[in-house]
């Protein structure tokens, strides 16, 4: 099965890295996407799987605050984090984690190499090395990445994760994922 020209290599990437239009107001750093990251993976024959955007799916495009861009990023991110931690949103978040795991399980089952998961550091949901809480950027994972990592680990899978920010040297940070 799958004996055609596909590379059988995939990487999971935070939604906003591939679609800056989904990001919270006032935080986009590119008009559309992180083109350098997309090209890095495509030039190395790695298929890109877009993770769902937990904030868009659970809170909407405006994140429930049409004035979000008027607050400092980490303050608004903390508000978003609190919204994502309530019970109604947690149910939606579980659906997104389950959907992601369905895809991961299928790729694993069919012998594909999952190169890793790339998150968006500082995000209250998709941060990997850093997230926002208590109105500051702190070490740790966001709400979605924490839930996803927990599910990956519970299934005995070992998938590398890292996060990026707009100021990172992407080529250097992501070279181990090629």
Buried (B, 14 or more C-beta within 10 A) or exposed (E): EEEEEEEEBBBBBBBBBBBBEBBBBEBBEBEEBBEEBBEBBEEBEBBBBBBBBBBBBBBEEEBBBEEBEEBEBBBBBBBBBEBBEEEEBEEBBEEBBEEBBEBBEEBBEEEBEBBBBBBBBBBBBBBBBBBBBEBEBBEBBBBBBBBBBEBBEEEEEEBEBBBBBBEBEBEEBBEEBB
